[in-house]
Each structure stands twice: as C-alpha cells, then as structure tokens.
Amino acid sequence: MTLKINVAAAQIKPKKGDYAHNLSAITELFKQLAADPDPVDVLVLPETSTTGYFLEGGVRELARTNEELFQDLNRSYLEVTDGRPLDIVLGFYEQWERKYYNSCLYATLGSGTGEEAARVVHTHRKFFLPTYGVFDEKRFVSRGRVIDAFPTRFDGTRVATLVCEDLWHSVSSTIAALKGAQILYVVSASPGRGFSHESIANAEKWRQLLINVADEHAVWVVHCGLVGFEGGKGFVGCSSITDPFAVIRLEAPVGREALIKATLDMDDVAVARANSPLLGDLESNLGDIVHEMESIERRAYYSD
C-alpha cells in the first residue's frame, strides 16, 4: 500500500527572547491545523523557533532541555486539539549535558499509544556552526557530533534533520542518506545577503542546494526558514518542499510568514532511486570512500 505523509512547513516570525509568546504562537498554529479538514501528519518550524536566533549570551537563559520543550509543546497541543498524533520538527536552543546547543527536535505529540505515543523521537544538534560575517555561533553554543537517520511512526520511514549550515556541506546530507533517510527536514535562520534588483543571493543559493540534495540522494527535502527582523537583519524564509526527482513542489514567499503544505508520496523515493541510482553507487563504493577519508585525516594530522 502506498504510504503518503501530509507535511506542513510554517514559516514564522518569533518574538526575540520571548519563549512564552512564541509557544503561544505555536499553539495558535496547532489550533489552525486542527480546524483544517485535511489533517497534517508532520509540522515543521524553523531554526530557533522558540526564541529567535541572535540571542548571544541570552542563550543560557532561554535554552531548554529537549524534554522540557516537548512537555510544553505537548501540553499546549492537547489543550487545543483532540489529541490526534502530530509529529513536529522545530529548531530551539537546547541545554544538554551542561552545554548549550543549536538543536532541532523531532517529537510526536498527542494522546496516542504504541508507535503513536507522545514522545521525543530524536534531537539533532547543529554540526556545522557558522562563525563569520554576521554569525558568531561558536562563542555561545557547542557543536553536535552526530548526523543520524531515525525511524518514525510512518511505517518506520527513516528521516533525518539538519540545521541551516549543515545543509551547505554536502557531506551532511550524504551521511543522512547513507544512514537510510528518505525524508530530510531542514530548518534554518538565514539573514538576507547579496541583494540585487532581481534576487537575493543566499535565497537563490538555498534553492539550488535543496534541489542538489534531492537530486543526488533521491529524497524528499522539506525546508523551513525563519522570517522577521532581528537587529536590522532580515531573515529570508525561503521554505520549500522538493521531491525526490529534484522538483520543487511548493515555495513560500521571501520574508513573509506563510504556511505551505504538501503530500509526500514515499513510493516516489523508490522510483527516483531506480531512475538515477546515485545513492546505490555511493553505497557500493563506500569502502573506498572511507579509505580515502581516512587518508585525508592522516594527512591533515601529520601536516600539523
């Protein structure tokens, strides 16, 4: 039987530094989705959805554990819905093992049981931390050290989550695909850069990167970007849903709050991989690739 997953990406504008306000805004989004006659299975929100991005030292005050955030979200969800299971993907500043991270939570909300029970499913901690230009993440958060794919309640379909710059390094999506991901959820907070009369450079770059990832690995790619202004810096948003044939199915407007929805037909992954078996080629050559990577690591070590 064909598996189809209804996904929504909510391109939102959080209030900087106000966790309670942003949780309330997410609750209103739960209410909106609950009233929709076409139920959503997965809701995706941007990087640092609960606090805003440019917090600097404020990270320590506003960071939450993944379990604290999950409990707040699930409590809010049950207050305004009938408890039908909903998976949620969202970025937040996390406190974990006495360190702070820029993380992405994947959780199931609701009052379900068994595989649909409410729980934290996975937490990805941003692997690549930008510290250049307007970015200074390494001063305020630690970097994650694992990129993983994990099973979900949708017949065990494996997915992966990445945070912003993680996607700009092709190795991240490659690792996720090799670990079995068929859907890649990407959350971002990307300030606009490179403005011209016709385009915004980083918005165009995002578009190309997402197409490239879907094309190379034959995966669904769901991207959700932050919007709004913080300290004079405007986030572009550029949320989109790209299919395994590298076709962008939906795009949100630049810089404005929006909600986009699409149905992911998981049979498309198998068809796309049969048509263009690049991932299979990668898997069959993995031993040699690992050997090459080890030789690069040795060379870098001895050159120091």
Secondary structure by P-SEA (a helix, b strand, c coil): cbbbbbbbbbbcccccccaaaaaaaaaaaaaaaaaccccccbbbbccccccccccccccccccccaaaaaaaaaaaaaacccccbbbbbbccccccccccccbbbbbcccccccccccccccccccccccccccccccccbbbbccccccccccccbbbbbbcccccccaaaaaaaaaacccbbbbbbccccccccccccaaaaaaaaaaaaaaaacbbbbbbbbbbccccccccccccccccccccccccccccccbbbbbbbccaaaaaaaaacaaaaaaaaaaaaaaaaaaaaaaaaaaac
